[in-house]
Amino acid sequence: MNLELNGTNIIDESQRGGKASSLFWPWCGANVSLLALSYGAFFLGFGISFWQATIAAFLGTVLSFLLVGFSSLAGKKSNAPTMVLSRASFGVRGSVIPGLLSYLIFVGWEIVLMSLATLATGTVFMRLQNVDQDTAMAIGFAFAVALTVSSGVLGFSVIMRIQRVLTIVTIVMTCFYIFLTIDEVDWSVVTSLPSGSAQGFIGAVIFGVTAIGLGWVNAAADYSRYLPRDTSSKAVVGWTVFGASIVPIILVTYGAALSAGSAKLSEAIAKDPIGALTTILPSWYLVIFALVAILGLVGGAILNLYSSGLALISIGLPVKRHVAASIDAVLMFLGVIYFVWIADDFFYPFQGFLTTLGVPIAVWSAIFVTDVLLRKSYNEADLYLEQGSYGRWNARSISIMAIGTFVGWGFVTNSFASWLSWQGYFLFLIGGKEGAWAYANLGVLFALLIGFAGHFLLARKKLTLHQLTH
């Protein structure tokens, strides 16, 4: 397998090829994780019915991956990584701000996914009573990291091949998991769950947007940049959304059905989202379950590691892409030690992390996607020149991002850690931190709206004039 030599450069014409349908595999492989089953319990945690959770999962997943699909168009238009293309709307130096935030998101998800793989392995072998739990977790971690790091370091062509294999194998084994556990669903309880409030439903939709798809917008162009520029835009968006959405929607829905009739399972999921799912499995399937859990999580971790390396280079670290990926692997290792062996509860720091970084990333995502839709093409040379047409800093975009983040943080409740309690400072306008809207995460929605509207109103005229004169 050859090491990819491309970094943040424009992909040469001779290296571009393939079809939009090839995007199905990386995005499906990255989102086929059994973690989506646990999300079903998280959706019900908003106090809504099974049917509301199903609709919220569909809306949150599809809407968030539509943003990913539109972001993928930037890679096809200019064949550069996402965070390099972000320079067109933020300036060559100004893009360091969203680049750094994106890097934190990528590394954070690497840590989360590897932590889940480690915890799940420990839970499986503890039930089998064959291996010490810590030893089992170390083995699972070593296997997951080896597969993730080797693929992320080798690069694009290896990732596209391995994601196809991971997708097929994981889907088959996940279907078998559903077959083995379908009798555990108490349909009478599931269908009798009372409907929740509008606030709870909106909160569940926003959770779906934030937790499932929003964090991938800043990676989208990294996997479409090898496509020919004449590839159908509709096909790029369509295959991205379909590949990324189809499995999570099914798994979240089934996960909600499983956890609806079992309070014990829901409580276990909060502490070990993957491992808790083994409690309803026959012992002979546990080793296979551990494998499918690890492979499903690795699919997402590979994309995060690859894109985190590109993001790190784009913000100015003067190293090769594979070196940057290796640096991320070290950070991932340290983060897993904290989550697995130090943190008392997994879900609370996880959701606090998502909500806090999700707000500024939501604003950036809205600005970037709006810019992609308004812009017909990129001046590729100027993406790398501080004196070029995109300038060093774009004060308008940076200001929109700052305002959107300030407003967004004011309308989210983040009680998952004491150092996040300062958020929600605008909630007094709609009932306070204990009111009906307190946990709806409206701040993420406001952040998106401010990003879309702000960039459209302030940049549309300039972009139109620029494109007419060039």
C-alpha positions as CSV (number, residue, x, y, z in Angstrom):
1,M,0.0,0.0,0.0
2,N,1.4,3.4,-1.0
3,L,1.7,6.4,1.3
4,E,-0.3,9.3,0.0
5,L,2.0,12.3,-0.6
6,N,-0.7,14.9,-1.1
7,G,-1.3,17.3,1.8
8,T,-3.1,20.6,1.6
9,N,-2.2,21.2,-2.0
10,I,-4.6,21.2,-5.0
11,I,-5.0,17.7,-6.4
12,D,-3.4,17.5,-9.9
13,E,-5.7,16.8,-12.8
14,S,-4.0,13.5,-13.5
15,Q,-4.9,12.2,-10.0
16,R,-8.6,13.0,-10.2
17,G,-11.1,10.2,-11.1
18,G,-13.9,8.1,-9.9
19,K,-17.7,8.7,-9.6
20,A,-19.9,10.5,-7.1
21,S,-21.1,7.1,-6.0
22,S,-17.7,6.3,-4.5
23,L,-18.6,8.8,-1.7
24,F,-21.1,6.3,-0.4
25,W,-18.4,4.0,1.1
26,P,-16.4,6.5,3.3
27,W,-19.6,8.1,4.6
28,C,-21.5,4.9,5.3
29,G,-18.4,3.3,6.8
30,A,-17.9,6.3,9.1
31,N,-21.5,6.2,10.4
32,V,-22.3,2.5,10.6
33,S,-21.3,2.3,14.2
34,L,-23.3,0.6,16.9
35,L,-23.1,3.9,18.8
36,A,-26.2,4.9,16.8
37,L,-28.1,2.2,18.7
38,S,-27.3,4.0,21.9
39,Y,-28.3,7.3,20.4
40,G,-31.9,5.9,20.5
41,A,-31.8,6.0,24.3
42,F,-30.3,9.6,24.2
43,F,-33.2,10.7,21.9
44,L,-35.8,9.3,24.3
45,G,-33.9,11.1,27.1
46,F,-35.6,14.3,25.8
47,G,-38.9,13.0,27.2
48,I,-40.5,12.2,23.8
49,S,-42.3,9.2,22.4
50,F,-40.8,6.5,20.2
51,W,-42.5,8.0,17.1
52,Q,-41.2,11.5,17.9
53,A,-37.7,10.0,18.4
54,T,-38.0,8.3,15.0
55,I,-39.0,11.5,13.2
56,A,-36.4,13.5,15.1
57,A,-33.7,11.0,14.2
58,F,-34.6,11.2,10.5
59,L,-34.8,15.0,10.5
60,G,-31.6,15.6,12.5
61,T,-29.6,13.0,10.5
62,V,-30.7,14.1,7.0
63,L,-30.5,17.9,7.7
64,S,-27.0,17.6,9.2
65,F,-25.7,15.5,6.3
66,L,-27.2,17.9,3.8
67,L,-24.7,20.4,5.1
68,V,-22.0,17.8,4.7
69,G,-23.2,17.1,1.1
70,F,-23.2,20.8,0.2
71,S,-19.8,21.2,1.8
72,S,-18.5,18.3,-0.4
73,L,-19.2,20.4,-3.5
74,A,-16.3,22.7,-2.5
75,G,-13.9,19.8,-2.9
76,K,-15.2,19.0,-6.4
77,K,-15.0,22.6,-7.4
78,S,-11.5,23.2,-6.4
79,N,-9.9,19.8,-5.4
80,A,-8.5,21.1,-2.1
81,P,-9.1,20.1,1.5
82,T,-12.0,21.7,3.4
83,M,-10.0,23.9,5.8
84,V,-7.9,25.3,2.9
85,L,-11.1,26.1,1.0
86,S,-12.4,27.9,4.2
87,R,-9.7,30.5,3.5
88,A,-12.0,31.9,0.7
89,S,-14.5,33.0,3.3
90,F,-12.2,33.7,6.3
91,G,-9.0,34.8,4.8
92,V,-5.7,32.9,4.5
93,R,-4.8,33.7,8.1
94,G,-8.3,34.1,9.4
95,S,-9.1,30.5,8.6
96,V,-6.8,29.4,11.4
97,I,-9.7,30.1,13.8
98,P,-12.2,27.6,12.3
99,G,-9.2,25.3,11.5
100,L,-8.2,25.1,15.1
101,L,-11.8,24.4,16.2
102,S,-12.1,21.8,13.6
103,Y,-8.9,20.2,14.7
104,L,-10.3,20.0,18.3
105,I,-13.5,18.4,17.0
106,F,-11.6,15.8,15.0
107,V,-9.2,14.9,17.8
108,G,-12.2,14.8,20.2
109,W,-14.1,12.4,18.1
110,E,-11.0,10.2,17.7
111,I,-10.8,10.0,21.5
112,V,-14.5,9.3,21.9
113,L,-14.6,6.5,19.3
114,M,-11.5,4.8,20.6
115,S,-12.7,5.1,24.1
116,L,-16.0,3.4,23.1
117,A,-14.1,0.6,21.4
118,T,-11.9,0.1,24.5
119,L,-14.9,0.1,26.9
120,A,-16.9,-2.2,24.8
121,T,-14.0,-4.7,24.6
122,G,-13.6,-4.7,28.4
123,T,-17.3,-5.2,28.9
124,V,-17.5,-8.2,26.5
125,F,-14.6,-10.0,28.0
126,M,-15.7,-9.3,31.6
127,R,-18.9,-11.2,30.7
128,L,-16.9,-14.1,29.3
129,Q,-14.7,-14.1,32.4
130,N,-11.7,-15.3,30.3
131,V,-9.5,-12.2,30.5
132,D,-8.9,-9.4,33.1
133,Q,-11.0,-6.4,32.2
134,D,-8.1,-3.9,32.0
135,T,-6.2,-6.4,29.9
136,A,-9.1,-6.9,27.6
137,M,-9.5,-3.1,27.2
138,A,-5.8,-2.7,26.4
139,I,-6.1,-5.4,23.7
140,G,-9.2,-3.8,22.2
141,F,-7.6,-0.4,22.2
142,A,-4.4,-1.7,20.6
143,F,-6.3,-3.4,17.8
144,A,-8.5,-0.3,17.1
145,V,-5.6,2.1,17.2
146,A,-3.4,0.0,14.9
147,L,-6.2,-0.2,12.3
148,T,-7.1,3.5,12.6
149,V,-3.6,4.9,12.6
150,S,-2.3,2.7,9.8
151,S,-5.2,3.7,7.5
152,G,-5.2,7.4,8.5
153,V,-1.4,7.7,8.0
154,L,-1.3,5.9,4.6
155,G,-4.0,8.2,3.3
156,F,-6.9,8.5,0.8
157,S,-6.6,5.5,-1.5
158,V,-6.2,3.1,1.5
159,I,-9.1,4.7,3.3
160,M,-11.4,4.4,0.3
161,R,-10.6,0.7,0.0
162,I,-10.8,-0.2,3.7
163,Q,-14.0,1.8,4.3
164,R,-15.8,-0.4,1.7
165,V,-14.7,-3.5,3.5
166,L,-15.6,-2.1,6.9
167,T,-19.0,-1.0,5.7
168,I,-20.0,-4.4,4.3
169,V,-18.7,-6.5,7.2
170,T,-20.2,-4.2,9.8
171,I,-23.6,-3.9,8.2
172,V,-23.9,-7.7,7.9
173,M,-22.9,-8.3,11.5
174,T,-25.1,-5.5,12.8
175,C,-28.1,-7.0,11.0
176,F,-27.4,-10.2,12.8
177,Y,-27.3,-8.3,16.1
178,I,-30.8,-7.0,15.4
179,F,-31.9,-10.5,14.5
180,L,-30.6,-11.8,17.9
181,T,-32.2,-9.0,20.0
182,I,-35.5,-8.3,18.2
183,D,-37.3,-10.4,20.9
184,E,-36.1,-8.0,23.6
185,V,-38.2,-5.1,22.2
186,D,-41.4,-4.7,24.2
187,W,-43.6,-3.2,21.5
188,S,-46.5,-2.6,23.8
189,V,-44.3,-0.3,25.9
190,V,-42.7,1.3,22.9
191,T,-46.0,2.3,21.2
192,S,-47.5,3.5,24.5
193,L,-44.9,6.0,25.4
194,P,-46.6,9.4,25.7
195,S,-45.8,12.2,23.4
196,G,-43.4,14.8,24.7
197,S,-43.4,18.5,24.4
198,A,-42.5,20.6,21.4
199,Q,-39.4,21.7,23.3
200,G,-38.3,18.2,23.8
201,F,-38.8,17.2,20.2
202,I,-36.9,20.3,18.9
203,G,-34.1,19.5,21.4
204,A,-33.9,15.9,20.0
205,V,-33.7,17.2,16.4
206,I,-30.9,19.6,17.3
207,F,-29.1,16.8,19.3
208,G,-29.3,14.7,16.1
209,V,-27.9,17.5,14.0
210,T,-25.1,18.2,16.5
211,A,-24.2,14.6,17.4
212,I,-24.6,12.8,14.1
213,G,-23.7,15.0,11.2
214,L,-22.6,18.5,12.0
215,G,-19.1,17.5,13.1
216,W,-18.4,16.1,9.6
217,V,-19.0,19.3,7.6
218,N,-15.4,20.4,8.2
219,A,-14.1,17.1,6.6
220,A,-16.5,16.8,3.6
221,A,-14.3,18.3,0.9
222,D,-11.3,16.1,2.0
223,Y,-13.0,13.1,0.4
224,S,-14.6,14.7,-2.7
225,R,-11.4,16.6,-3.8
226,Y,-10.2,13.7,-5.9
227,L,-13.4,13.7,-8.0
228,P,-13.3,15.3,-11.6
229,R,-14.7,18.8,-11.6
230,D,-17.4,17.9,-14.1
231,T,-18.9,15.4,-11.6
232,S,-22.7,16.0,-11.1
233,S,-23.2,18.3,-8.1
234,K,-26.6,16.6,-7.4
235,A,-24.9,13.2,-7.4
236,V,-22.2,14.4,-5.0
237,V,-24.8,15.7,-2.5
238,G,-27.1,12.8,-3.0
239,W,-24.5,10.0,-2.5
240,T,-23.0,11.8,0.5
241,V,-26.4,12.2,2.3
242,F,-27.6,8.7,1.4
243,G,-24.4,7.0,2.4
244,A,-24.1,8.8,5.7
245,S,-27.8,8.8,6.7
246,I,-29.3,5.4,5.8
247,V,-27.7,3.3,8.6
248,P,-27.8,5.8,11.5
249,I,-31.6,6.4,10.9
250,I,-32.3,2.7,11.1
251,L,-30.0,2.1,14.1
252,V,-31.2,5.1,16.1
253,T,-34.8,4.0,15.6
254,Y,-34.1,0.4,16.6
255,G,-32.0,1.6,19.6
256,A,-34.9,3.7,20.8
257,A,-37.2,0.7,20.6
258,L,-34.7,-1.4,22.6
259,S,-34.2,1.1,25.4
260,A,-37.8,2.2,25.6
261,G,-38.9,-0.9,27.5
262,S,-35.8,-1.2,29.7
263,A,-34.8,1.6,32.2
264,K,-31.8,-0.6,33.2
265,L,-30.5,-0.7,29.7
266,S,-30.9,3.1,29.3
267,E,-29.0,3.7,32.5
268,A,-26.2,1.4,31.4
269,I,-25.9,3.1,28.0
270,A,-25.1,6.4,29.7
271,K,-22.0,4.9,31.3
272,D,-20.9,2.5,28.5
273,P,-22.9,3.3,25.3
274,I,-21.6,0.2,23.3
275,G,-20.8,-2.3,26.1
276,A,-24.3,-1.9,27.5
277,L,-25.7,-3.4,24.4
278,T,-24.0,-6.8,25.2
279,T,-26.3,-7.3,28.2
280,I,-29.1,-8.6,25.9
281,L,-26.8,-10.9,23.8
282,P,-26.2,-14.6,24.1
283,S,-22.6,-15.3,25.3
284,W,-21.6,-17.1,22.0
285,Y,-22.0,-13.9,20.0
286,L,-20.0,-11.6,22.4
287,V,-16.6,-11.9,20.7
288,I,-18.2,-11.2,17.3
289,F,-20.0,-8.3,18.9
290,A,-16.7,-6.9,20.1
291,L,-15.3,-7.1,16.6
292,V,-18.3,-5.4,15.0
293,A,-18.3,-2.7,17.6
294,I,-14.6,-2.0,17.1
295,L,-14.8,-2.0,13.3
296,G,-17.8,0.3,13.3
297,L,-16.1,2.8,15.5
298,V,-12.8,2.5,13.5
299,G,-14.6,3.6,10.3
300,G,-15.4,7.0,11.9
301,A,-12.0,7.3,13.6
302,I,-10.1,6.8,10.4
303,L,-11.8,9.7,8.7
304,N,-11.3,11.9,11.8
305,L,-7.6,11.0,11.9
306,Y,-7.0,11.7,8.2
307,S,-8.9,15.0,8.3
308,S,-7.3,16.1,11.6
309,G,-3.9,15.8,9.9
310,L,-5.0,18.0,7.0
311,A,-6.5,20.5,9.4
312,L,-3.3,20.7,11.5
313,I,-1.2,21.4,8.4
314,S,-3.8,24.0,7.1
315,I,-3.4,26.1,10.3
316,G,0.3,26.3,9.8
317,L,2.2,23.3,11.3
318,P,5.1,22.8,8.8
319,V,5.1,19.0,8.6
320,K,4.0,16.3,6.2
321,R,0.4,15.0,6.4
322,H,1.5,11.6,7.8
323,V,3.6,13.2,10.5
324,A,0.6,15.4,11.6
325,A,-1.5,12.2,11.7
326,S,1.0,10.6,14.0
327,I,0.9,13.6,16.3
328,D,-2.9,13.2,16.5
329,A,-2.4,9.5,17.3
330,V,-0.4,10.4,20.5
331,L,-3.1,12.9,21.6
332,M,-5.8,10.2,21.0
333,F,-3.9,7.8,23.2
334,L,-3.7,10.3,26.1
335,G,-7.4,11.2,25.7
336,V,-8.5,7.6,25.8
337,I,-6.6,7.1,29.1
338,Y,-8.6,9.9,30.6
339,F,-12.0,8.8,29.3
340,V,-11.6,5.1,30.1
341,W,-9.6,5.1,33.3
342,I,-10.2,8.5,34.9
343,A,-13.7,10.0,33.9
344,D,-16.5,8.7,36.1
345,D,-19.2,8.9,33.5
346,F,-18.9,8.9,29.7
347,F,-22.1,10.5,28.4
348,Y,-22.0,13.7,30.4
349,P,-18.5,15.0,29.3
350,F,-19.3,13.7,25.8
351,Q,-22.5,15.8,25.4
352,G,-20.8,18.8,27.1
353,F,-18.0,18.5,24.6
354,L,-20.4,18.3,21.6
355,T,-22.6,21.2,22.8
356,T,-19.8,23.6,23.6
357,L,-17.7,23.1,20.4
358,G,-20.9,22.4,18.3
359,V,-22.0,26.1,18.6
360,P,-19.0,27.8,16.9
361,I,-18.7,24.9,14.4
362,A,-22.4,25.4,13.6
363,V,-21.7,29.0,12.7
364,W,-18.7,28.2,10.7
365,S,-20.5,25.4,8.9
366,A,-23.3,27.7,7.9
367,I,-20.9,30.4,6.6
368,F,-18.9,27.8,4.7
369,V,-21.9,26.1,3.1
370,T,-23.4,29.4,2.2
371,D,-20.2,30.5,0.6
372,V,-19.9,27.2,-1.4
373,L,-23.5,27.7,-2.7
374,L,-22.8,31.3,-3.7
375,R,-19.4,30.7,-5.2
376,K,-19.1,29.3,-8.7
377,S,-15.3,28.7,-8.5
378,Y,-12.2,29.4,-6.4
379,N,-9.0,31.3,-7.3
380,E,-6.8,28.4,-6.3
381,A,-3.5,30.2,-6.3
382,D,-4.9,32.9,-3.9
383,L,-5.9,30.2,-1.4
384,Y,-2.2,30.0,-0.5
385,L,-1.3,33.8,-0.8
386,E,-1.9,36.2,2.0
387,Q,-1.7,39.0,-0.5
388,G,-4.2,37.4,-2.8
389,S,-7.9,38.2,-3.4
390,Y,-9.0,36.4,-0.2
391,G,-6.7,38.5,2.0
392,R,-5.2,37.6,5.3
393,W,-8.3,38.2,7.5
394,N,-12.0,38.4,6.6
395,A,-13.4,40.6,9.3
396,R,-17.0,40.0,8.3
397,S,-16.9,36.3,8.6
398,I,-14.9,36.3,11.8
399,S,-17.4,38.8,13.3
400,I,-20.4,36.7,12.2
401,M,-18.7,33.6,13.8
402,A,-18.0,35.6,17.0
403,I,-21.6,36.9,17.2
404,G,-23.1,33.5,16.4
405,T,-21.0,31.8,19.0
406,F,-21.9,34.4,21.7
407,V,-25.6,34.1,21.0
408,G,-25.5,30.3,20.7
409,W,-23.7,29.7,24.0
410,G,-26.3,32.0,25.6
411,F,-29.1,29.7,24.6
412,V,-27.7,26.3,25.6
413,T,-27.7,24.6,29.0
414,N,-24.5,22.8,29.7
415,S,-24.6,21.2,33.2
416,F,-22.4,18.3,32.3
417,A,-19.3,19.9,33.9
418,S,-18.9,22.7,36.5
419,W,-16.6,24.6,34.1
420,L,-19.4,24.9,31.6
421,S,-22.1,26.3,33.9
422,W,-21.5,29.8,32.6
423,Q,-23.4,28.9,29.4
424,G,-27.1,29.7,29.0
425,Y,-26.8,33.4,30.0
426,F,-29.7,34.3,27.6
427,L,-32.1,31.6,28.7
428,F,-33.8,34.0,31.1
429,L,-35.5,35.5,28.0
430,I,-37.4,32.2,27.4
431,G,-38.0,30.8,30.9
432,G,-34.6,30.4,32.5
433,K,-32.2,27.5,32.9
434,E,-35.0,25.3,34.4
435,G,-37.6,26.4,31.9
436,A,-39.3,24.4,29.2
437,W,-36.8,25.4,26.5
438,A,-33.7,25.0,28.7
439,Y,-32.6,21.7,27.3
440,A,-33.7,22.2,23.7
441,N,-30.2,23.4,22.6
442,L,-31.7,26.3,20.7
443,G,-28.2,27.9,20.7
444,V,-27.1,25.5,18.0
445,L,-30.1,26.4,15.8
446,F,-29.5,30.2,16.4
447,A,-25.8,29.7,15.5
448,L,-26.7,28.1,12.2
449,L,-29.3,30.8,11.3
450,I,-26.8,33.6,12.2
451,G,-24.1,32.0,10.0
452,F,-26.4,31.5,7.0
453,A,-28.1,34.9,7.1
454,G,-25.0,36.8,8.1
455,H,-22.8,35.5,5.3
456,F,-25.6,35.6,2.7
457,L,-26.4,39.3,3.4
458,L,-22.9,40.5,3.8
459,A,-21.0,38.5,1.1
460,R,-23.6,37.9,-1.7
461,K,-23.1,41.3,-3.4
462,K,-19.3,41.1,-3.2
463,L,-19.2,37.5,-4.5
464,T,-21.6,38.3,-7.4
465,L,-19.5,41.3,-8.5
466,H,-16.2,39.3,-8.2
467,Q,-17.6,36.5,-10.3
468,L,-18.9,38.8,-13.0
469,T,-15.5,40.5,-13.4
470,H,-13.4,37.4,-13.4
